[in-house]
């Protein structure tokens, strides 16, 4: 037997949030935005565009777009600003050499895997394509003018 269709709104059993009938996504009760199941990103139901906020399942609130908001979801909100400030100066000197060391192999790996010709051959190809197009256009224009001239002389 198939279950009878429900006419009323459907609610999620785990969160108690309303489920949108069209998309099947949860509806955030404070904002009315849709919660995307995999990424927990909030979507504006009117425009269908992603907002800059993410739903935090621990607190049930919409969290702003800053990258610091993701780590602050696991610890409490008050201790995260002080470790972030103390970690930033110590992370900057240690992260800069690491990023530089990682950037060099990444660029050499990406250029070694594919063909990188440089800007001079690319510019030459573009100029040749433009010249070929101009030559072809001139040839078509010249060949289109000949039958009309030949038709007039034949009459």
N, C-alpha and C positions, 0 to 999 in steps of 0.2 A: 504494500500500500504506500502511496505517496503521501507525504504530510500535507496538511491543508495550508494554503497560502496565508501568511500573516498580513493583516491589514495595518497593524500598529507598528510603531518604531521598534527596531531591534537594538538590543544593548549587548555589549561584550560582557561575558561572564567574569573575566579576570579583572578588568579595570572598571566596569560599570559605565563606560563611555558609550555614547550613541554610535551606531554603525551607519555610515552613509549608504543609502539604498542604491545609488548609481555606481559608486566606485568600490564599495565594500571596505573602505578605509574607516578608521576610527575618527570621530569628530572631537576635537579638543574643546572641552566645555567652556573655558574662559574666552578663547579667541574665535571659536567657530571654524578654525582651520582644520584641514584633513591631515591625519598623521599617516605618513607612508610607512607600511609595515617593516620593510627591511632596513631602511636607513634612519627612520624616526624623524625625517625632515617634515616640516610643516608646509602644506600646500594651500594656497588661497583657493577656495572652492569656486569663486566667481570667475576668476581669470584662468585658473588652472596652473598658475606659475608658482614656482617654489619661493618661499619666503626666506629670510636670512636666519630664521630661528629653527631650533631643533627641540623635540619633545624629550624631556628627561623623565624616564619611567620611575625613578626613585622618588622624585618630588612631585611628579605630575604637572610640572610647569614648563612653559616655553622658555628655552634658554637662548640667549643672543648668539650672534654669529662668530664671536671672537674665538680663536683657537684655544685661548686659556679657559674657555667655558667647558670644554670637554674634560680636561683633567680635574676641574673643580667639582664635577659631579660626584666622584667617588669620595673625596674628603669633604669636610664641612666647608662652608663658604668663608668663615673668618680666618682659618689658618692658611688658606691658599694664597692670599696676597703677600704675606710676609715671606713664605718660602720662594715665591716667584721672584720677589725683588732680590733676595739674597742669592738665588740660583742664577739669575740673569747675569750678574757680573762674572761669576765663576764659570758659567756655561759659555759666555762669549769668547774668552781666550781659548778655551779647550775646543770649542766648536769650530772656530775659524780655521785652525790647521786641519781639522778633520774634514770640514767641508771642502777645503782647497785640495786636500789629498784625494777625496772622493770625486771631486769635479774633474781632475785631470784624467783618471782612468775612464770615467764615464764618457768624456768627450772623445778620447782616443778610441774607445770601444765603438762608439756610435759612428765615427768617421771611418773606422777600419772595416766595419761591417757593410757599409754602403759606399757608393761612388760619389765623391764630392769633387766637382770639377772646378769650383771657384767662380768668381764673377766675370772674368774675361771670356771664357768659353760660353757661358750663359748669355752674355751680351752679344757675342758673335752669332749664336743660334737665333736670337731674337731679331737681329738685324737681317740675317739671311732669310728668315721667314717673312719679314716685312718686305724685303726686296723681291722675294719670290711671289708674294701676293700682288705687289704692284705690277710686276712683269706679267702675271697671269691676267690681271684686270686690263692692262693695256692691250694684251693679245686678244682678249674677248671683245673689247671695244673696237679694235681695228678690224677684226673678222666680221663683226656685226655691221660695220659701215660699208664693207665691200659689196655685199649682195645688193644693197640699195643703189650703189653707183653702177654696178654691172646691169641692174634692171633698167636704169634710165638710158644707158647707152644702147641697150638692145632694142629699145622701142623706137 
